[in-house]
């Protein structure tokens, strides 16, 4: 079982950051030098996590797959269709496994 923040911390580590759990209430995160150009991230059931990770990936070039679990899969993410359409100035490919309507 993941901790309350497990999915987000896992995604941060997958992106290349180093996470130190200094004690029960303190986490230190050392950033990355280069953002990956291709990655698959699972947000668990975190709506905030999915929005943060989708926005973060949108700032970089590459192909990103962002998924979720449980109730997150039932939430609409249709507003991203307007942001990432073929006429968009954002030229990336984000594969989202969420409800789009």
C-alpha positions in Angstrom: 0.0 0.0 0.0 1.3 3.4 -0.9 1.4 6.3 1.5 -1.0 9.2 1.1 1.5 10.8 -1.3 2.9 7.7 -2.8 1.8 8.1 -6.4 3.0 11.7 -6.6 6.4 10.8 -4.9 6.8 7.9 -7.3 6.1 10.1 -10.3 8.6 12.7 -9.1 11.2 10.0 -8.8 10.4 8.6 -12.2 11.0 12.1 -13.6 14.5 11.8 -12.2 14.3 13.7 -8.9 15.7 12.3 -5.7 13.4 12.0 -2.7 14.7 11.8 0.8 12.3 11.0 3.7 14.1 12.8 6.5 11.4 11.8 9.1 7.7 11.2 9.3 6.8 14.8 8.6 9.6 16.0 6.3 10.5 15.1 2.7 13.4 16.7 0.8 13.3 16.6 -3.0 16.4 17.3 -5.2 15.4 18.4 -8.7 16.4 17.2 -12.1 18.8 18.6 -14.7 17.0 17.3 -17.7 13.3 16.5 -18.2 12.6 13.1 -19.9 11.3 13.1 -23.5 9.2 10.0 -23.0 7.6 8.7 -19.7 4.6 6.9 -18.3 3.3 8.3 -15.0 0.5 7.0 -12.8 -1.3 9.6 -10.6 -3.1 7.0 -8.5 -6.4 8.6 -7.5 -5.0 12.1 -7.2 -6.8 14.7 -9.2 -4.4 17.4 -8.1 -1.5 15.1 -9.0 -2.9 14.5 -12.5 -3.4 18.2 -13.1 0.1 19.1 -11.9 1.8 16.3 -13.9 -0.1 17.0 -17.1 0.7 20.7 -16.8 4.4 20.0 -16.0 4.6 17.6 -19.0 3.0 20.3 -21.2 5.9 22.6 -20.6 8.3 20.1 -22.2 8.7 18.4 -25.6 8.1 14.7 -25.7 5.6 11.9 -25.5 4.0 11.4 -22.1 1.5 8.9 -20.9 -0.4 9.9 -17.7 -2.8 7.4 -16.1 -4.8 7.2 -12.9 -6.7 4.7 -10.9 -10.1 4.3 -9.2 -12.4 7.3 -9.0 -9.9 9.4 -11.0 -10.7 7.4 -14.1 -14.3 8.5 -13.8 -13.6 12.3 -13.7 -13.8 14.3 -16.9 -10.6 15.7 -18.3 -12.3 17.0 -21.4 -10.9 20.5 -20.8 -7.5 19.2 -21.9 -8.9 18.4 -25.4 -9.1 22.1 -26.0 -5.6 22.7 -24.8 -4.0 19.9 -26.8 -5.8 19.9 -30.1 -4.0 19.8 -33.4 -4.2 23.6 -33.7 -2.7 24.2 -30.3 0.7 26.0 -30.0 1.6 23.2 -27.5 3.3 20.6 -29.7 3.5 17.5 -27.5 1.8 14.2 -27.3 0.1 13.4 -24.0 -1.8 10.2 -23.7 -4.3 10.4 -20.9 -6.2 7.4 -19.7 -9.2 9.3 -18.2 -12.8 10.1 -19.1 -12.9 12.7 -21.8 -16.6 13.6 -21.8 
